[in-house]
Amino acid sequence: MTIILFLIIYNFSFGQNYKVTSKQLSKEEIDSIFTVTIKDKLQLEYSIHRIYKYNDKAGEHYIVMTKNAIKCEELETCSDIIKVYCFSYKNDVFNLKWSLHDFILPDLYEYSITHWTKYFKIEDYDSDGFADPIIIYGTRGLNDFSDGRIKILVYYKNKKSVIRHQNGIHDDERNTQVDKQFYKLPIEIKNRVKVLMKNIAENNHGIFPYGWQKAMEKNKLKFDED
């Protein structure tokens, strides 16, 4: 009984005290680690935008953000496809933990989709010793960000929860959808997402429906300007 109690206390303390560390790789580090051979093996078909390395209780990981660059009249560079991968790394072997793939929707007159790394950092929000990546990206339309789409993806224990938002010039064009499982996430992670949404609105990258904070407090799955 004493041994069991000791193990419970030890495991609890270890999880609470484990500090997640992360860094963005430099170009030199990317070229050194993700060689042409490695990129081919991992089937990284598009150009690398950024790579982040992090360590948590599960070990060493890399989040690889890629994009397919295209020419466009609106910006100096545009992308029509993005892909993000999370690889674990152990004994010189990369293993895919999760990935995401998205693209512009021409029917919505979108001309570019981009990683919003301004809002990205790797943290352990609920202090359980595991990283809780929150990936945000968006599209640009005829009125730039004003009628583009935004996606916020939370990866908690390698399971995905998504918030999808459609911007719009007019009130009735804007709507937000929230995955049901998002509301089951730890409160610290949900609070962080709400802070990010507030920052997105303050930076004029998105306009969420009026009263969106109260809607999320009520665990609503869809809300718009009614």
C-alpha positions, 0 to 999 in steps of 0.5 A: 500500500505504501509503495502504491501511494508513493508511485501515485504521488511521484507520478503526479508530482512528475507530471506537474513539474515537467516543463515543456520546451519549444523553439522555432528552427533556423533555416540552417537547422531545417536544412541540417535536420530535414534534408532532401532525403528526409523530406522525400521519406516523409512525403513533404511535397510542398515548400517548408514555411516554418518548423518548430521543435518541442519536448514534452513528457511524450518526447521530442516532436517537430511541427512542420508547416508547409505551403504551395506557393502560387503567383497572384496579383493581390500579393507578392506571394500567395499560397493555394494549399497548406499542410501541417505535420506533427512528427515524434522523433526517437532513435533517429526515426520520425513518426507522424502523430497528426496532420492537417490539410486545407486549401483555398475555395475558388467559389468563395473568391479566395486567392490565398491561404496562410499560416497565422504564426503570429498567434502560434506558440507551443505551451502546456496550458493545463500543466499536465506535462504535454504540449497543447498546440493551437494552430490558426490559419486563414484565407484572403478573399476579395476584401482581404481578411474581411471575407476570408475564412479562419480555422482554429485547431486545438490538438489535445492528446493528439485529438483535434477540436476545430473552430471554423469561422467565416468572415463577411463585410455584412453582418449576415455573412458572418458565422462561427461553428465550434466542434462539440468536443472543444467544450470538453477541453480543459478550461485553461485551453479554452480560455487560451483560445478565447484570448486568441480570438479576441486578439484576432478581432483586435488585429482586424483579422476577423470579426466574430458574431456579436456576443460570441463570448457569451455564446461560447460560455453557453457551449453553443455549436453555431452562432451568427449575427441574428 
